[in-house]
């Protein structure tokens, strides 16, 4: 499967997760310790903006522009649609400059798919919605997580890996997210 197809599936999943967000839910805690839902949505919008920048401009700055949104759900939906359009229309450049370092578009899109899907799950979880990442999507994202998340990322960006409850949970467990109700939040996750 192409990296654009993977990114599209991740974005589609996350758009579905956004349906459960209400204004009252924005102050709820998320699986990302120290982030309420509003902060997580701001981070998701920043991530989506960086993915669009990668597709449109061929580069990503390491420091996102600070933008506050009155409606973070609408902003996330809007940015998600823009990402899909930008990556579909991408002109085939083989690399993206990330903080001045060349990275293949395949790696950027797959890392983006991981970011978007897992934070979609975080959003659903914060809203009390049980919306597992589709098994095929999680299976494709698992090797990306193994490649991109190391022990050096723990405990600052990700909690320690957990034992998966089911084979379908291995992606989230590797990223320190428990799927059982009442699992305490981990570190602020990227």
Secondary structure, 3 states (H helix, E strand, C coil): CCHHHHHHHHHHHHHHHHHHCCHHHHHCECCECCCEHHHHHHHHHHHHHHHHHHHHHCEECCCCCCCCCCCHHHHHHHHHHHHHHHHHHCCCCCEEEECCEEEEHHHHHHHHHHHHHHHHHHHHHHCCCCCCCCHHHHHHHHHHHHHHCCHHHECCCECCCCCCCCHHHHHHHHCCCCCCCCCCCECCCC
